[in-house]
Amino acid sequence: MKPFFNLLRIGALIALIIIFFKNLHFLTGDKIENQVAEDAVKQYNIAKRQGDKMQTYVQCSLVATAYLQAKDETNYNIWKNREDSLAKKLHLSVLR
């Protein structure tokens, strides 16, 4: 009977470890994607301060993409509209 309980304990421990790591990824996964988007916004602001309109447009596009990856539809739409506005100022065709 003792070997059975030892196997049961080992199985329970393995199950707890698996659950812990799955939840750890679940808890931190979205935070990483949101941090990437926030970093992209900082990069956009740097490009905007430099005054290069094309670089500002490119960075704006990257911010929109970062929010898309983060599955943040509200911010994605905000930055996509900003991207479209910059494209018009640069006389770029917008395919949307």
Secondary structure, 3 states (H helix, E strand, C coil): CHHHHHHHHHHHHHHHHHHHHHHHHHHHHHHHHHHHHHHHHHHHHHHHHHCCHHHHHHHHHHHHHHHHHCCCHHHHHHHHHHHHHHHHHCCCCCCC
